[in-house]
Amino acid sequence: MALLGGWVLLVAWLASMHVVWRDEARAFAFATGGDTVAEMLRGLRGEGHPSVWYLILRAGYALTGSREVLSGAGLLFGFLAAALFALRAPFRIGVVFCTLFSAFFVMDYTVIARNYGIAALLIFAIAALWTRIKDSLWFGFLLFVLCNINMPALIFAGALFGYRALEVLGAGSTDRRDEWARLGANAVLAAGGALVSFLTVYPPFNDAAVGLDKRPFTAWNLVRAVFHQKTFVRDLGIPPPAQTISLVLITGSLSIFARHKRAFATALFALLALKFFFFFIYMAYLRHVALLLVFLLALAWIVAQDGGEENLPHHHWRARAVPVGKWMLVILLAVQVVTLVRKPLVQAFRGVPYSRAADLAALLERRGLDASPLIVDPDMVGEAIVYYRGGRPMWLLRQSRFGTWAPFSKGGRDRLSLDDILADAALLNQRTAQPVVIALQKPIGEDGDYQVMFQNHTVITPAGRQRFHAATRPLASLRPAQTDEEYDVFVYPR
């Protein structure tokens, strides 16, 4: 209970300073789009995430009319997941501490309002209720919901169902028709959840993001996916020269199930499925990979309730592998505690905001520019500014239109210069008779061809910089930030 209380105080302090950034704001823009829920769901299709988080945000906003429902929902689900784990999980205090105070649990699953905290809550809830729900339709219902949280969660839903199917298959030969019937019904529910998730996510319209590191599906790439590091463990907190250690630790941690064949097979399936997903489709970040750590903890929780471990002699290699796997998992969690201290906590003590989007929105209001058209390069780092400006659309440079979120598309203008940005500012100034605000993420003091948004580029040349400075006046430099949402701000015309 003391650990949970300390965790709440830490989260409350960090949340009080947190600035919503683009992935949070983007979800809120989708959730509040459309006049009806049906229109919202149609607009959501192909974005890359299933619908549950958006439905929660829409319902919360309909009830409160406040944009703060976004952060509130993230904090609520993160707290519920933390409380359930701290108060019910059958682990020693060191494991509970390292899990609660990890960078992913404090930040990615709670302070940063996204759908990953709900996934952790559902996975832990299934583990806590395992003996009560595994042979009921509640199990299938929770799997249905889990499938529609995010794409990694869909993999874990399949793994949990597979574990239960192996359990039923390995049971005795007495008459168990009712048990098989319920397993079949749960299979239908889980498959239905997977289908709904698939229909919501595919085909993706963010083709530039999905295709950023796309690889052909070949036998050789299947082998590469198993051993590849960059696409899977690069964000776990261990520096790049030693990322092989991350891969060894996360693979070796599966040996905590060395005495439980069903659990080991389930954990191995989850690991390989995730590795294939992030190798062929989309590169993994900490928030994704950490769900595997959550899943391994939940699976160990289930095994602790369910039994099924083989009674092996202490000198047997599989018995000896179990404590090795436990220490590997603990080390991975401990690294995340260090990451929390080294990054978010240190930056918070230094007063560095997570994003400068709120500062920019407040600056425009103070300067009487709240009605001015806003141009941000790249487009996606302006989505949080839209959130803090009450949903007022910005000018999407790559798409040549106004919008509240930026599609990651190959179909827009993929290469822009400062002259192109000035031309759009002049056009908006003529249309609106208002000064135009230009916020640039990349400082324009250095020449270069910069990749700024997946496969898009901004080109800065000495001549272009000179013309840009001649046509605009500087308003502010809002730097630094913990993320890449920092800006140099200009007003056109000069």
C-alpha positions as CSV (number, residue, x, y, z in Angstrom):
1,M,0.0,0.0,0.0
2,A,2.9,2.4,0.8
3,L,4.4,1.7,-2.7
4,L,1.1,2.5,-4.3
5,G,0.8,5.7,-2.3
6,G,4.3,6.8,-3.3
7,W,3.5,6.0,-6.9
8,V,0.4,8.1,-6.8
9,L,2.3,11.1,-5.4
10,L,5.0,10.8,-8.1
11,V,2.4,10.4,-10.9
12,A,0.4,13.4,-9.6
13,W,3.5,15.6,-9.6
14,L,4.5,14.6,-13.1
15,A,0.9,14.9,-14.4
16,S,0.6,18.4,-13.0
17,M,3.4,19.5,-15.3
18,H,2.6,17.3,-18.3
19,V,1.9,18.9,-21.6
20,V,-0.2,16.9,-24.0
21,W,1.8,15.9,-27.1
22,R,0.8,14.9,-30.6
23,D,-0.1,11.2,-30.1
24,E,-2.4,12.1,-27.3
25,A,-3.9,15.1,-29.1
26,R,-4.4,13.2,-32.3
27,A,-6.5,10.5,-30.6
28,F,-8.6,13.3,-29.0
29,A,-9.1,14.9,-32.4
30,F,-10.3,11.7,-33.9
31,A,-12.5,10.9,-30.9
32,T,-14.3,14.2,-31.0
33,G,-14.6,14.3,-34.8
34,G,-17.9,13.6,-36.6
35,D,-21.4,14.5,-35.6
36,T,-22.2,10.9,-34.5
37,V,-20.4,7.9,-33.2
38,A,-20.8,6.2,-36.5
39,E,-19.2,9.1,-38.3
40,M,-16.3,9.1,-35.8
41,L,-15.8,5.4,-36.4
42,R,-15.8,5.9,-40.2
43,G,-13.2,8.7,-39.9
44,L,-11.1,6.5,-37.6
45,R,-10.8,3.6,-40.0
46,G,-7.2,3.1,-41.2
47,E,-5.7,5.4,-38.5
48,G,-3.8,2.5,-37.0
49,H,-5.5,1.9,-33.6
50,P,-8.8,0.0,-32.8
51,S,-11.8,1.9,-31.4
52,V,-12.1,1.4,-27.6
53,W,-9.9,4.3,-26.6
54,Y,-11.6,6.7,-29.0
55,L,-15.1,5.6,-27.7
56,I,-14.0,6.2,-24.1
57,L,-12.7,9.7,-25.0
58,R,-15.8,10.5,-26.9
59,A,-18.1,9.4,-24.1
60,G,-16.1,11.3,-21.5
61,Y,-16.1,14.5,-23.6
62,A,-19.8,14.2,-24.2
63,L,-20.4,13.9,-20.4
64,T,-18.0,16.7,-19.4
65,G,-17.5,19.0,-22.4
66,S,-13.9,19.3,-21.2
67,R,-10.7,18.5,-23.1
68,E,-9.1,17.5,-19.8
69,V,-11.0,14.2,-20.0
70,L,-8.1,13.1,-22.2
71,S,-5.5,13.3,-19.4
72,G,-8.1,12.2,-16.8
73,A,-8.8,9.0,-18.6
74,G,-5.1,8.2,-18.9
75,L,-4.6,8.8,-15.2
76,L,-7.6,6.7,-14.3
77,F,-6.7,3.6,-16.2
78,G,-3.1,3.9,-15.2
79,F,-4.1,4.1,-11.6
80,L,-6.5,1.2,-11.8
81,A,-3.8,-1.0,-13.4
82,A,-1.2,0.1,-10.8
83,A,-3.6,-0.5,-7.9
84,L,-4.6,-4.0,-9.2
85,F,-1.0,-5.0,-9.6
86,A,0.3,-3.5,-6.3
87,L,-2.6,-5.0,-4.2
88,R,-3.2,-8.3,-5.9
89,A,-0.2,-9.6,-7.8
90,P,1.7,-12.5,-6.1
91,F,5.2,-11.0,-6.5
92,R,7.9,-9.9,-4.1
93,I,8.1,-6.2,-3.2
94,G,11.2,-5.7,-5.5
95,V,9.3,-6.8,-8.6
96,V,6.3,-4.7,-7.7
97,F,8.5,-1.6,-7.1
98,C,10.4,-2.0,-10.4
99,T,7.2,-2.5,-12.3
100,L,5.3,0.5,-10.7
101,F,8.2,2.9,-10.9
102,S,9.3,1.9,-14.4
103,A,9.4,4.6,-17.1
104,F,6.7,2.8,-19.1
105,F,4.2,2.4,-16.2
106,V,4.6,5.9,-14.9
107,M,4.8,7.8,-18.2
108,D,3.7,5.8,-21.2
109,Y,0.8,4.0,-19.4
110,T,-0.4,6.8,-17.1
111,V,0.9,10.3,-17.4
112,I,0.9,10.2,-21.2
113,A,-2.8,9.6,-22.1
114,R,-2.9,6.8,-24.6
115,N,-4.4,3.3,-24.9
116,Y,-1.5,1.4,-23.5
117,G,-2.6,1.8,-19.8
118,I,-6.0,0.2,-20.7
119,A,-4.2,-2.8,-22.2
120,A,-2.1,-3.2,-19.1
121,L,-5.2,-3.0,-16.9
122,L,-7.1,-5.6,-19.0
123,I,-4.1,-8.0,-19.0
124,F,-3.7,-7.7,-15.3
125,A,-7.4,-8.1,-14.7
126,I,-7.5,-11.3,-16.7
127,A,-4.6,-12.6,-14.6
128,A,-6.3,-11.6,-11.3
129,L,-9.6,-13.1,-12.3
130,W,-8.2,-16.1,-14.1
131,T,-9.6,-19.0,-12.0
132,R,-13.0,-17.3,-12.0
133,I,-13.4,-16.4,-15.6
134,K,-11.3,-18.8,-17.7
135,D,-14.3,-21.2,-18.1
136,S,-16.9,-18.5,-18.6
137,L,-17.9,-16.2,-21.4
138,W,-16.4,-13.3,-19.4
139,F,-13.1,-14.6,-20.6
140,G,-14.1,-14.2,-24.3
141,F,-15.7,-10.8,-23.6
142,L,-12.4,-9.5,-22.1
143,L,-10.5,-10.9,-25.0
144,F,-12.8,-9.1,-27.4
145,V,-12.2,-5.8,-25.7
146,L,-8.5,-6.4,-25.4
147,C,-8.3,-7.0,-29.2
148,N,-9.7,-3.6,-29.7
149,I,-7.3,-1.6,-27.5
150,N,-4.2,-1.7,-29.8
151,M,-2.5,-4.1,-32.1
152,P,0.1,-5.5,-29.7
153,A,-2.8,-6.2,-27.3
154,L,-4.5,-8.3,-30.0
155,I,-1.5,-10.5,-30.1
156,F,-1.6,-11.0,-26.3
157,A,-5.4,-11.7,-26.5
158,G,-4.5,-14.5,-28.9
159,A,-1.8,-15.8,-26.6
160,L,-4.1,-15.8,-23.6
161,F,-6.7,-17.8,-25.5
162,G,-4.0,-20.2,-26.7
163,Y,-2.9,-20.8,-23.1
164,R,-6.5,-21.6,-22.1
165,A,-6.9,-23.9,-25.2
166,L,-3.7,-25.8,-24.3
167,E,-5.0,-26.1,-20.7
168,V,-8.3,-27.6,-21.8
169,L,-6.6,-29.8,-24.4
170,G,-4.2,-31.2,-21.8
171,A,-6.9,-31.9,-19.2
172,G,-8.1,-35.4,-18.4
173,S,-10.4,-37.5,-20.6
174,T,-13.6,-37.2,-18.6
175,D,-16.7,-35.9,-20.2
176,R,-16.1,-32.1,-20.7
177,R,-18.5,-31.2,-23.4
178,D,-19.7,-28.1,-21.6
179,E,-16.1,-26.9,-21.1
180,W,-15.3,-27.4,-24.8
181,A,-18.5,-25.6,-25.7
182,R,-17.5,-22.6,-23.6
183,L,-14.0,-22.7,-25.1
184,G,-15.6,-22.6,-28.6
185,A,-17.8,-19.7,-27.7
186,N,-14.8,-17.8,-26.3
187,A,-12.9,-18.6,-29.5
188,V,-15.8,-17.0,-31.5
189,L,-15.7,-13.9,-29.2
190,A,-11.9,-13.5,-29.5
191,A,-12.0,-14.0,-33.2
192,G,-14.8,-11.5,-33.5
193,G,-12.8,-9.0,-31.5
194,A,-9.8,-9.6,-33.8
195,L,-12.0,-9.1,-36.9
196,V,-13.5,-5.9,-35.6
197,S,-10.0,-4.6,-34.8
198,F,-8.7,-5.6,-38.2
199,L,-11.6,-3.9,-40.0
200,T,-11.0,-0.7,-38.0
201,V,-7.2,-0.6,-38.6
202,Y,-6.9,-1.8,-42.2
203,P,-6.3,-0.7,-44.8
204,P,-4.1,2.0,-43.2
205,F,-4.2,5.4,-44.8
206,N,-0.9,6.4,-42.9
207,D,1.1,4.7,-45.7
208,A,4.2,6.8,-45.1
209,A,4.4,5.6,-41.5
210,V,3.6,1.9,-42.2
211,G,6.0,1.7,-45.1
212,L,8.9,3.6,-43.4
213,D,11.0,0.5,-42.9
214,K,9.0,-2.1,-44.9
215,R,10.5,-5.4,-45.7
216,P,9.3,-8.2,-48.1
217,F,7.8,-11.2,-46.5
218,T,10.4,-13.9,-47.3
219,A,11.8,-17.0,-45.6
220,W,15.1,-15.2,-45.0
221,N,13.4,-12.2,-43.5
222,L,11.4,-14.5,-41.2
223,V,14.8,-15.7,-39.8
224,R,16.1,-12.1,-39.6
225,A,13.0,-11.0,-37.7
226,V,13.9,-13.4,-34.8
227,F,17.3,-12.0,-34.3
228,H,16.9,-8.4,-35.4
229,Q,17.5,-5.8,-32.7
230,K,16.7,-2.3,-34.0
231,T,13.0,-2.9,-34.8
232,F,12.3,-4.4,-31.3
233,V,14.6,-3.6,-28.4
234,R,16.1,-0.2,-29.4
235,D,13.9,1.7,-26.9
236,L,14.3,-0.4,-23.8
237,G,16.9,1.9,-22.2
238,I,20.1,0.0,-22.9
239,P,22.3,2.1,-25.3
240,P,22.7,0.9,-29.0
241,P,26.2,-0.7,-28.6
242,A,24.8,-3.1,-26.0
243,Q,21.3,-3.7,-27.5
244,T,22.2,-7.4,-28.0
245,I,22.0,-7.5,-24.2
246,S,18.4,-6.3,-24.3
247,L,17.6,-9.0,-26.8
248,V,19.2,-11.7,-24.6
249,L,17.5,-10.5,-21.5
250,I,14.0,-10.3,-23.0
251,T,14.4,-13.7,-24.7
252,G,16.0,-15.3,-21.6
253,S,13.2,-14.0,-19.3
254,L,11.0,-16.6,-20.9
255,S,12.8,-19.2,-19.0
256,I,10.8,-18.3,-15.9
257,F,8.4,-20.8,-17.4
258,A,10.9,-23.5,-18.0
259,R,9.0,-25.8,-15.7
260,H,5.6,-25.0,-17.3
261,K,5.4,-26.1,-20.9
262,R,2.1,-24.4,-21.7
263,A,3.2,-21.1,-20.3
264,F,6.6,-21.3,-22.0
265,A,4.9,-22.0,-25.4
266,T,2.5,-19.1,-24.8
267,A,5.3,-16.7,-23.9
268,L,7.4,-17.8,-26.9
269,F,4.4,-17.3,-29.2
270,A,3.8,-13.8,-27.9
271,L,7.5,-12.9,-28.3
272,L,7.8,-14.2,-31.8
273,A,4.5,-12.7,-32.9
274,L,5.5,-9.3,-31.7
275,K,8.9,-9.5,-33.3
276,F,7.4,-10.4,-36.6
277,F,4.8,-7.7,-36.3
278,F,7.4,-5.0,-35.6
279,F,9.9,-6.3,-38.1
280,F,7.4,-6.4,-41.1
281,I,4.9,-3.7,-40.2
282,Y,6.0,-1.0,-37.8
283,M,9.0,-0.3,-35.6
284,A,8.5,-0.9,-31.9
285,Y,8.9,1.8,-29.2
286,L,9.1,1.3,-25.4
287,R,5.3,1.5,-25.0
288,H,4.9,-1.5,-27.3
289,V,7.7,-3.7,-26.0
290,A,6.8,-3.0,-22.4
291,L,3.5,-4.7,-23.0
292,L,5.4,-7.9,-23.4
293,L,6.9,-7.4,-19.9
294,V,3.4,-6.8,-18.6
295,F,2.2,-9.9,-20.3
296,L,5.0,-12.0,-18.9
297,L,4.2,-10.8,-15.4
298,A,0.5,-11.6,-16.0
299,L,1.3,-15.1,-17.3
300,A,3.5,-15.7,-14.2
301,W,0.5,-14.5,-12.1
302,I,-1.8,-17.0,-13.8
303,V,0.7,-19.8,-13.4
304,A,1.0,-19.0,-9.7
305,Q,-2.8,-19.5,-9.4
306,D,-3.2,-22.4,-11.8
307,G,-0.3,-24.6,-10.9
308,G,0.9,-27.0,-13.6
309,E,4.6,-26.6,-13.0
310,E,6.6,-29.9,-13.3
311,N,8.2,-31.1,-10.1
312,L,11.8,-31.4,-11.3
313,P,15.0,-32.1,-9.3
314,H,16.8,-29.0,-8.3
315,H,19.8,-30.0,-10.4
316,H,17.7,-30.3,-13.6
317,W,18.7,-27.7,-16.2
318,R,15.1,-26.5,-16.6
319,A,14.7,-26.1,-12.8
320,R,18.0,-24.1,-12.8
321,A,16.8,-21.9,-15.7
322,V,13.8,-20.6,-13.8
323,P,15.7,-18.2,-11.4
324,V,17.9,-17.1,-14.3
325,G,14.7,-16.0,-16.2
326,K,13.4,-14.2,-13.1
327,W,16.6,-12.2,-12.7
328,M,16.6,-11.3,-16.4
329,L,13.0,-10.0,-16.1
330,V,13.9,-8.1,-13.0
331,I,16.9,-6.5,-14.6
332,L,14.8,-5.3,-17.6
333,L,12.3,-3.8,-15.1
334,A,15.1,-2.2,-13.1
335,V,16.6,-0.6,-16.2
336,Q,13.2,1.1,-16.7
337,V,13.4,2.5,-13.2
338,V,16.8,4.0,-14.1
339,T,15.3,5.3,-17.3
340,L,12.5,7.0,-15.4
341,V,15.0,8.8,-13.1
342,R,17.5,9.6,-15.9
343,K,15.0,11.1,-18.3
344,P,11.5,12.3,-17.2
345,L,12.4,13.0,-13.5
346,V,15.7,14.8,-14.2
347,Q,14.0,16.9,-17.0
348,A,11.1,17.7,-14.7
349,F,13.4,18.9,-11.9
350,R,15.2,21.1,-14.5
351,G,11.8,22.6,-15.6
352,V,12.0,21.3,-19.1
353,P,8.4,20.8,-20.4
354,Y,7.4,17.6,-22.2
355,S,6.2,19.7,-25.2
356,R,6.1,23.4,-26.0
357,A,2.7,23.2,-27.6
358,A,0.9,24.7,-24.6
359,D,3.4,27.5,-24.4
360,L,2.9,28.3,-28.1
361,A,-0.9,28.4,-27.8
362,A,-0.6,30.7,-24.7
363,L,1.8,32.9,-26.6
364,L,-0.5,33.4,-29.5
365,E,-3.4,34.3,-27.2
366,R,-1.3,36.8,-25.3
367,R,-0.1,38.5,-28.5
368,G,-3.6,38.7,-30.0
369,L,-2.8,36.1,-32.6
370,D,-5.3,33.5,-31.5
371,A,-7.4,34.1,-34.7
372,S,-4.3,33.9,-37.0
373,P,-3.8,31.0,-39.3
374,L,-1.1,28.7,-38.0
375,I,1.5,26.9,-40.1
376,V,3.7,24.3,-38.4
377,D,6.6,22.4,-40.1
378,P,6.4,19.4,-39.9
379,D,2.6,19.2,-39.8
380,M,2.4,16.5,-37.1
381,V,4.2,18.6,-34.4
382,G,1.4,21.0,-34.6
383,E,-1.4,18.6,-33.5
384,A,-0.9,19.3,-29.8
385,I,-1.1,23.1,-30.5
386,V,-4.5,22.5,-32.1
387,Y,-5.6,20.7,-28.9
388,Y,-4.5,23.7,-26.8
389,R,-6.2,26.2,-29.2
390,G,-9.6,24.6,-28.6
391,G,-9.6,22.5,-31.8
392,R,-8.9,25.5,-34.2
393,P,-7.5,23.8,-37.4
394,M,-3.9,24.6,-38.5
395,W,-2.7,24.8,-42.1
396,L,-1.3,21.4,-43.2
397,L,1.6,22.2,-45.4
398,R,2.0,18.8,-47.0
399,Q,-1.7,18.5,-47.8
400,S,-2.3,22.2,-48.7
401,R,-5.5,22.4,-46.6
402,F,-6.7,23.1,-43.0
403,G,-7.0,20.2,-40.6
404,T,-6.7,19.2,-37.0
405,W,-4.4,16.2,-37.6
406,A,-1.8,15.4,-40.2
407,P,-2.1,12.2,-42.3
408,F,1.2,10.4,-42.7
409,S,0.7,10.0,-46.4
410,K,3.0,9.6,-49.4
411,G,0.4,11.6,-51.4
412,G,1.2,15.1,-50.1
413,R,4.1,17.4,-50.9
414,D,7.1,15.4,-49.7
415,R,9.8,18.0,-50.1
416,L,9.3,21.6,-49.1
417,S,11.7,24.6,-48.9
418,L,11.4,27.8,-46.9
419,D,10.2,29.5,-50.0
420,D,7.3,27.0,-50.2
421,I,6.4,27.8,-46.6
422,L,6.5,31.5,-47.4
423,A,4.3,31.0,-50.5
424,D,1.6,29.3,-48.3
425,A,1.8,32.0,-45.7
426,A,1.3,34.7,-48.4
427,L,-1.7,32.8,-49.7
428,L,-3.3,32.5,-46.2
429,N,-2.6,36.1,-45.5
430,Q,-4.5,37.1,-48.7
431,R,-7.4,34.8,-47.9
432,T,-7.9,35.8,-44.3
433,A,-6.4,39.3,-44.0
434,Q,-4.8,38.1,-40.8
435,P,-1.1,37.8,-40.0
436,V,0.1,34.2,-40.3
437,V,2.0,32.4,-37.6
438,I,4.8,30.0,-38.7
439,A,6.3,27.6,-36.2
440,L,9.3,25.7,-37.3
441,Q,10.5,22.6,-35.4
442,K,13.9,22.6,-37.2
443,P,16.2,25.6,-36.5
444,I,16.8,27.3,-39.8
445,G,20.4,28.5,-38.9
446,E,22.0,25.4,-40.6
447,D,21.7,24.4,-44.2
448,G,20.5,20.9,-45.0
449,D,17.9,18.5,-46.4
450,Y,16.1,17.3,-43.3
451,Q,13.8,14.3,-43.0
452,V,11.1,15.8,-40.8
453,M,8.0,13.6,-41.0
454,F,8.5,9.9,-41.9
455,Q,9.3,10.2,-45.6
456,N,9.0,14.0,-45.9
457,H,11.7,16.5,-46.1
458,T,12.4,20.2,-45.5
459,V,15.2,21.9,-47.4
460,I,17.0,24.9,-45.9
461,T,19.4,26.9,-48.1
462,P,21.3,30.2,-47.5
463,A,19.2,32.0,-50.1
464,G,16.0,30.6,-48.8
465,R,16.9,31.5,-45.2
466,Q,17.7,35.1,-46.3
467,R,14.3,35.5,-48.1
468,F,12.5,33.9,-45.1
469,H,14.0,36.3,-42.6
470,A,13.3,39.3,-44.9
471,A,9.6,38.4,-45.1
472,T,8.9,37.4,-41.5
473,R,9.6,38.7,-38.0
474,P,10.7,36.4,-35.2
475,L,8.2,36.1,-32.3
476,A,9.8,33.6,-29.9
477,S,12.1,30.6,-29.6
478,L,10.3,27.9,-27.5
479,R,13.1,25.5,-26.7
480,P,14.0,23.0,-25.2
481,A,11.4,20.3,-24.7
482,Q,11.6,16.7,-23.6
483,T,10.2,15.6,-26.9
484,D,10.7,17.1,-30.4
485,E,7.8,19.5,-30.0
486,E,9.9,22.7,-29.8
487,Y,9.6,25.6,-32.1
488,D,11.0,28.8,-33.5
489,V,8.0,31.1,-34.1
490,F,7.7,33.8,-36.8
491,V,4.9,36.1,-38.0
492,Y,4.2,36.8,-41.7
493,P,4.3,39.5,-43.1
494,R,7.1,41.3,-41.4
